[in-house]
């Protein structure tokens, strides 16, 4: 027996079965994605012998970062319960998102027959107006070029003092998550010891939730403290901005480990590109100790966004950097 469950309304009575189907709605944004996640949880909780879950995308025409987050959570539930997860009738616009985020390598996918008459099938979803803003992209390109010029000017002295400090590599690269959760390599001037990632378990986390931060992190080098206080460590990220992985202004780029702990609502912060600066940067980045406060700032940015709002945040960032209270931990 196959049960078809609409995400728009909760299932009132689920029949025990080894095979279940969930019909995804036309749009899978935060409200629908939250309902979908709950239905996945209910299915596995009430069907102990469930061996296969099928997600039918035949009606779906839009999916945002919340939908991607719900899919990731559903996948983890399937793995934990030893059940197979299949995505069927996946339309081109959803498949483009899955490919962008490399989830096409994770899921068992059956594509829907393409409708060549639908031009929107070949366009990535506009999860937020800033995503396709030509003005914002032009600002990023101009800022990225100027920023790389400044990076080139400071590279030699910064590289020398990093080498003199502990002899380790000049740059630090780390995997972060961009728009919709797409992964990329972020670049920084190294401000921690060379084996900082391996020693992360030795440091206490002073932040509630998925974020990780310690005001007195012992892995930070002497020169690293200066680089962080002046934000010089972040200059190589202008390369990420020029490539399009990031924007000058956006949300804080999370690590894969962080988003693995997200609930559906937190995924909304990935509806825009991450930025070198943003609301968190000009509103006490080092004093924020609750993840829910980070979410509030990120969503406020999305609500207030405009080209001139980006300009305003860039100006405020410069003022913060030259204030006595500047610096990051």
C-alpha positions in Angstrom: 0.0 0.0 0.0 1.2 3.5 -0.9 0.2 6.5 1.2 0.4 9.9 -0.6 0.9 12.6 2.0 0.5 16.3 1.1 2.9 18.6 2.9 0.1 21.2 3.2 -1.7 19.2 5.7 -0.5 16.7 8.4 -1.2 13.0 8.1 -4.0 12.1 10.5 -3.6 8.3 10.2 -0.6 6.5 8.8 -0.8 2.9 7.9 2.1 0.6 8.7 3.9 -0.1 5.4 7.4 -0.9 4.2 6.9 1.6 1.4 5.7 5.2 1.7 5.3 8.2 -0.7 5.3 11.9 0.1 3.9 14.2 -2.5 5.8 17.5 -2.4 3.9 20.7 -3.0 4.3 23.3 -5.8 6.5 25.5 -3.6 8.9 24.1 -1.0 9.8 27.2 1.1 10.1 27.5 4.9 6.4 26.7 5.8 6.1 23.8 3.5 9.6 22.5 4.2 8.9 22.5 8.0 5.7 20.5 7.4 7.6 18.1 5.2 10.3 17.6 7.8 7.7 16.8 10.4 5.9 14.3 8.2 9.2 12.5 7.6 9.7 12.3 11.3 6.2 11.0 11.8 6.5 8.4 9.1 9.7 6.9 10.6 8.3 7.2 14.2 5.1 5.4 13.3 6.4 2.9 10.7 9.2 0.9 12.4 9.4 -1.4 9.3 9.6 1.4 6.8 12.3 0.3 4.3 11.8 2.8 1.5 10.5 6.4 1.3 9.7 8.0 -2.0 9.5 11.8 -2.5 7.4 12.8 -5.5 8.3 16.1 -7.0 5.9 16.0 -10.0 4.1 19.1 -8.8 7.1 21.1 -7.5 8.2 24.2 -9.3 10.1 26.1 -6.6 12.5 25.1 -3.8 14.6 27.3 -1.6 17.3 26.8 1.0 14.6 25.7 3.6 13.5 22.9 1.2 17.1 21.8 0.7 17.5 21.8 4.5 14.4 19.6 4.9 15.7 17.2 2.3 19.0 17.0 4.2 17.2 16.2 7.4 15.0 13.6 5.8 18.1 12.0 4.3 19.7 11.8 7.8 16.5 10.2 9.1 16.5 7.6 6.3 20.1 6.7 7.0 19.5 6.5 10.7 16.5 4.2 10.2 18.2 2.1 7.5 15.6 3.1 4.9 16.2 3.9 1.2 15.2 7.4 0.1 14.3 8.0 -3.6 13.4 11.3 -5.4 11.1 10.8 -8.4 9.6 13.0 -11.1 12.2 15.6 -10.3 11.7 18.6 -12.6 14.6 20.5 -14.3 14.4 23.5 -11.9 14.7 21.3 -8.8 17.4 19.2 -10.4 19.4 22.4 -11.1 19.3 23.2 -7.4 20.3 19.6 -6.4 23.2 19.7 -8.9 24.3 23.2 -7.7 24.5 21.9 -4.1 25.9 18.5 -5.2 23.0 16.7 -3.6 22.5 14.9 -6.9 25.5 12.8 -5.8 23.7 11.9 -2.6 20.1 11.0 -3.6 18.7 8.3 -5.8 17.0 10.5 -8.4 14.5 9.9 -11.3 14.0 12.9 -13.5 10.7 14.1 -14.8 10.2 14.4 -18.6 11.4 17.9 -19.5 8.8 20.4 -20.8 10.8 22.4 -23.3 7.9 24.9 -23.6 8.6 26.1 -20.0 11.5 28.6 -20.0 11.4 28.9 -16.2 12.4 25.2 -16.0 15.9 26.2 -17.0 16.3 29.1 -14.5 17.6 28.7 -10.9 15.1 29.8 -8.3 15.2 33.4 -7.1 15.2 32.8 -3.4 15.8 36.5 -2.7 15.9 39.6 -4.9 19.6 40.1 -4.1 20.5 36.8 -5.8 19.9 38.1 -9.4 20.7 41.8 -8.7 23.0 43.1 -11.4 23.8 46.2 -9.3 24.8 44.0 -6.4 27.0 41.8 -8.6 28.6 44.9 -10.2 29.4 46.2 -6.7 30.9 42.9 -5.8 33.1 42.8 -8.9 34.3 46.4 -8.3 34.9 45.8 -4.6 36.5 42.5 -5.3 39.0 44.0 -7.7 39.8 46.9 -5.3 40.1 44.5 -2.4 42.5 42.2 -4.3 44.7 45.2 -5.1 44.8 46.0 -1.3 45.5 42.3 -0.6 48.4 42.4 -3.0 49.8 45.5 -1.2 49.7 43.9 2.2 50.6 40.4 1.2 54.4 40.7 1.5 54.5 42.2 5.0 51.7 39.9 6.2 53.4 36.8 4.8 56.7 37.7 6.3 55.3 38.2 9.8 53.2 35.0 9.6 56.4 33.1 8.6 58.5 34.7 11.3 55.8 33.9 13.9 55.7 30.2 13.5 57.0 29.2 10.1 53.6 27.8 8.9 51.6 28.5 5.7 50.5 32.0 4.9 47.0 31.1 3.8 44.2 29.1 5.5 41.5 27.5 3.4 38.3 26.0 4.7 35.1 24.6 3.3 32.1 26.9 3.8 28.5 27.0 2.5 27.2 29.6 0.1 23.8 30.2 -1.5 21.4 27.2 -1.0 24.2 25.4 0.8 26.6 25.1 -2.1 30.1 24.4 -0.8 33.2 26.4 -1.6 36.7 27.0 -0.4 37.1 30.2 1.6 40.5 31.8 1.9 42.1 33.8 4.7 45.5 34.8 5.9 46.2 32.2 8.6 45.6 33.5 12.1 45.7 30.2 14.0 48.3 27.5 14.5 48.7 25.2 11.5 46.9 22.3 13.1 44.0 24.4 14.5 41.3 22.2 12.9 42.7 19.0 14.5 42.8 20.8 17.9 39.3 22.2 17.8 38.0 19.6 20.3 40.5 21.0 22.9 38.7 24.4 22.9 35.4 25.1 24.8 32.6 26.6 22.7 31.3 29.8 24.3 28.4 30.1 21.8 25.0 28.5 22.1 23.9 26.4 19.1 25.8 25.4 15.9 28.3 28.3 15.9 31.8 27.8 17.4 33.6 30.7 19.1 35.9 31.2 22.0 37.0 34.6 23.1 40.4 33.4 24.3 41.0 30.7 21.8 44.5 29.4 22.5 45.0 28.3 18.9 45.2 32.0 17.8 48.8 33.0 17.1 50.3 36.3 18.3 50.2 37.8 14.9 46.9 36.2 14.3 45.3 38.2 17.1 46.5 41.4 15.3 45.2 40.1 11.9 41.8 39.4 13.4 41.6 42.7 15.2 42.3 44.6 12.0 40.3 42.1 9.8 43.4 41.8 7.6 43.0 38.0 7.8 39.8 38.3 5.7 41.4 40.2 2.8 41.9 37.1 0.7 38.1 36.6 0.7 38.0 39.3 -2.0 38.9 36.5 -4.3 35.8 34.6 -3.2 33.7 37.7 -3.9 35.2 38.2 -7.3 34.5 34.5 -8.2 30.9 34.8 -7.0 31.1 32.4 -4.0 30.5 35.3 -1.7 29.2 38.9 -1.8 30.7 42.0 -0.1 27.6 42.1 2.0 25.5 39.1 3.1 25.2 36.6 5.9 28.0 34.9 7.7 29.3 31.9 5.7 28.7 28.7 7.8 30.7 25.5 7.8 29.1 22.2 6.7 29.3 21.0 10.3 27.2 24.0 11.3 24.4 23.4 8.7 24.3 19.7 9.7 22.9 21.0 13.0 20.4 23.4 11.5 16.6 23.1 11.8 14.6 24.0 8.7 14.1 27.6 9.8 17.8 28.3 10.2 18.4 27.3 6.5 16.6 30.5 5.5 19.9 32.4 6.1 21.2 30.6 3.0 18.6 32.2 0.7 21.2 34.9 0.0 25.0 34.7 -0.7 27.3 34.9 2.3 29.2 38.1 2.7 32.5 39.5 4.0 30.4 41.8 6.1 26.8 42.1 7.2 24.5 42.8 10.0 26.5 40.6 12.4 29.7 42.5 11.6 28.3 45.9 12.5 26.2 44.8 15.4 28.8 43.3 17.8 30.1 40.2 16.0 32.3 39.2 19.0 29.6 39.8 21.6 27.0 37.6 19.9 26.7 34.3 21.9 23.3 32.9 20.8 22.7 31.4 17.4 19.1 32.6 17.4 20.5 36.2 17.5 22.6 35.4 14.4 19.5 34.1 12.6 17.6 37.3 13.6 20.3 39.5 12.1 20.5 37.5 8.9 16.8 37.6 8.4 16.8 41.3 9.1 19.3 41.8 6.4 17.1 39.9 3.9 14.1 41.9 4.9 15.8 45.3 4.6 18.1 44.5 1.6 18.5 47.0 -1.1 21.6 48.1 -3.1 21.9 51.2 -0.9 21.4 49.1 2.2 24.5 47.2 1.2 26.4 50.5 0.7 25.2 51.6 4.2 26.5 48.4 5.8 29.9 48.7 4.0 30.3 52.2 5.3 29.3 51.1 8.8 31.8 48.2 8.6 34.7 50.6 7.8 33.7 52.8 10.8 33.6 49.7 13.0 37.1 48.6 11.9 38.5 52.0 12.8 36.8 52.1 16.2 38.5 51.1 19.4 36.0 48.2 19.9 36.8 46.6 16.6 38.1 43.0 16.3 36.9 39.5 16.1 37.5 36.3 18.0 
